């Protein structure tokens, strides 16, 4: 799946997007996998209340299932454009 990072999430991780393979069943489990990778991911996902998530361009919550999802996007509540 493609994981997209926006605004300060992108800045902390150092990537705008990446392709990953995951066995995570939910967004929250995916976040835990990412946090375990490196300190930069841990820093980016330290406070989930400061983040929003979209699955295949639909806003959702961190308990949403990932089954069949092609794209996950993480961003702060207010992203300018």
C-alpha positions as CSV (number, residue, x, y, z in Angstrom):
1,X,0.0,0.0,0.0
2,X,1.0,3.6,-0.4
3,X,1.5,5.7,2.7
4,X,1.4,9.5,2.3
5,X,2.7,12.0,4.8
6,X,1.7,15.7,4.8
7,X,3.0,18.8,6.5
8,X,5.0,18.3,9.7
9,X,4.5,14.5,9.5
10,X,6.4,14.5,6.3
11,X,9.1,16.8,7.7
12,X,9.6,14.5,10.8
13,X,9.7,11.3,8.7
14,X,11.7,12.9,5.8
15,X,9.5,11.3,3.1
16,X,6.4,12.5,1.3
17,X,5.3,8.9,0.6
18,X,6.4,5.3,0.6
19,X,5.3,1.9,-0.5
20,X,4.9,-0.6,2.4
21,X,3.9,-4.1,3.0
22,X,2.1,-4.6,6.3
23,X,0.2,-7.3,8.2
24,X,-1.6,-4.6,10.3
25,X,-5.3,-5.1,10.6
26,X,-6.1,-1.5,11.5
27,X,-4.7,2.0,11.1
28,X,-3.6,2.0,14.8
29,X,-1.7,-1.3,14.3
30,X,0.0,0.2,11.2
31,X,1.0,3.2,13.2
32,X,2.6,0.9,15.9
33,X,4.5,-0.9,13.1
34,X,5.8,2.4,11.7
35,X,6.7,3.7,15.2
36,X,8.8,0.6,15.8
37,X,10.8,1.2,12.6
38,X,12.9,4.2,13.7
39,X,12.9,7.2,16.0
40,X,11.7,9.6,13.2
41,X,8.5,7.6,12.9
42,X,8.1,7.4,16.6
43,X,8.4,11.2,16.8
44,X,5.9,11.7,14.0
45,X,3.3,9.5,15.5
46,X,3.9,10.2,19.2
47,X,0.5,12.1,19.6
48,X,-2.3,10.6,17.5
49,X,-4.7,13.3,18.8
50,X,-2.7,15.7,16.6
51,X,-3.2,13.7,13.5
52,X,-5.9,12.8,11.0
53,X,-6.0,9.8,8.7
54,X,-7.7,9.0,5.4
55,X,-8.0,5.7,3.7
56,X,-8.3,5.8,-0.1
57,X,-9.0,9.5,0.3
58,X,-11.9,9.1,2.8
59,X,-11.4,10.5,6.3
60,X,-11.6,7.8,9.0
61,X,-10.3,7.0,12.5
62,X,-7.4,5.1,13.8
63,X,-9.5,2.0,14.5
64,X,-10.5,1.6,10.9
65,X,-9.7,-1.7,9.2
66,X,-7.0,-1.8,6.4
67,X,-8.4,-4.7,4.5
68,X,-8.4,-3.8,0.8
69,X,-7.0,-0.3,1.4
70,X,-4.6,0.9,-1.3
71,X,-3.6,4.3,0.2
72,X,-3.2,5.7,3.7
73,X,-2.6,9.4,4.3
74,X,-1.5,11.0,7.6
75,X,-1.8,14.7,8.1
76,X,-2.5,17.4,10.8
77,X,-6.1,18.6,11.3
78,X,-5.4,21.8,9.3
79,X,-3.3,21.4,6.2
80,X,-3.0,24.5,4.0
81,X,-2.8,24.4,0.3
